[in-house]
């Protein structure tokens, strides 16, 4: 099981089957092709998320492997009627946190202040989200993207999580709230504070230049 799992023609017949149906059927039948279909659907997305979250390719690979192992082990706990994607992201996030703790690389940076971000949000959403390939794959040729990543890394851990889930991974507020186990209102407030802080840090970085 790797982040570069090869395509399997046997999975092509499940294109119209939902993630939830795949997992529920897999846990009742044990058919490996169903699990492989889920892997193929999420391998690039979840590896990109873990790579960005951990900032280290080797750790991201380890977390990737552990995430899918946990999906297998915890399939019995998945409740019918629940959405698979936020449940899956919650598992991936927990695996990343566990690895950070083990490697003592977990850091927290406090926010000194926050301010209204109505005027700033569009500016930062343009920097964070775009039609380009994953920034980790092209960072060596993108000085501006490197700067953005470096500034995002200066946010507190809680701010980084909502930025990664909402802006980079495209989760809805409700899905991000489910992943992090916090109210939707908290997701919004942290995101607003993060955008405000990002704008401040960006302006400071440009002044230094």
Secondary structure, DSSP 8 states (H G I E B T S, - for coil): --TT----GGGGGGTTS-HHHHHHHHHHH--HHHHHHHHHHHHHHHHHHHHHHHS-HHHHHHHHHHHHHHHHHTGGG--TTS-HHHHHHHHHHHHHHHHHHHTT-------S-----TTTHHHHHHHH--SSS-HHHHGGG-HHHHHHHHHHTTS-HHHHHHIIIIIIS---HHHHHHHHTS-HHHHHHHHHHHHHHHHHHHHHHHHH-
